[in-house]
Amino acid sequence: SSNIGTIKIAEKLGKVDFYRYMRDFGFGMKTDVGLDGEISGRLQKIEKWSAISLSAMSIGQEMSVNALHMAQAYAVIANGGILIKPRVLKAFLNEKLEVGTSFNSKEIRRVISKSTADTMRSMLYTTVKYGTGKKAFERDIEIAGKTGKAQIYDVEKGEYASGRVV
């Protein structure tokens, strides 16, 4: 991955389109999967941005998300660019009360074109098959992914903690 490349893409999009895409992917909103205590994360409105907010957010800073947000964003790519209402399931039972294999999905909106989703899916698959995600590679299933690390924000100091990453 390239922070510089990501920043350049965000700059080409501009503040308004970048913010719209972030919201369309579901960042800064609850997923409404029915889990108690779910938070919406943090995605500030454009009028509250500083001069560096666009660049910072394009590499994941000045915002916060939960694991459901990330799964939902990856699902958009897996679903050909369409945001499907996420759900958390323990099991799915069919009409015969057997564990089922399918259920109806609710499409929320198109976030990116199918072509863009296909390109992104291919890039993420290549990361797992040949790149930094090789440990996740499986021959019998296509796995797409992105490796990286996230800095930890120190709320008390109001800054990213020096040397602390996930």
Long-range contacts (C-beta under 8 A, 24 or more apart in sequence): 1-146, 1-148, 3-59, 6-58, 6-59, 7-54, 7-55, 7-58, 7-59, 9-58, 10-54, 10-55, 10-57, 10-58, 11-54, 11-55, 14-54, 15-46, 15-49, 15-54, 16-46, 18-54, 18-57, 18-58, 19-43, 19-45, 19-46, 21-111, 21-112, 22-57, 22-63, 24-83, 24-109, 24-111, 25-69, 25-72, 25-73, 25-76, 25-83, 25-111, 26-69, 26-72, 26-73, 26-83, 27-63, 27-65, 27-69, 27-73, 28-63, 31-68, 31-69, 31-72, 31-86, 32-85, 33-68, 33-86, 33-87, 33-88, 34-87, 34-88, 35-68, 35-88, 38-66, 38-68, 39-66, 41-65, 41-66, 41-69, 60-150, 61-151, 61-160, 64-153, 74-124, 74-144, 76-111, 76-112, 76-117, 77-112, 77-117, 77-120, 77-121, 77-124, 77-144, 78-117, 78-121, 78-144, 79-117, 80-114, 80-117, 80-118, 81-110, 81-111, 81-112, 81-113, 81-114, 81-116, 81-117, 82-107, 82-108, 82-109, 82-110, 82-111, 83-107, 83-108, 83-109, 83-110, 83-111, 84-108
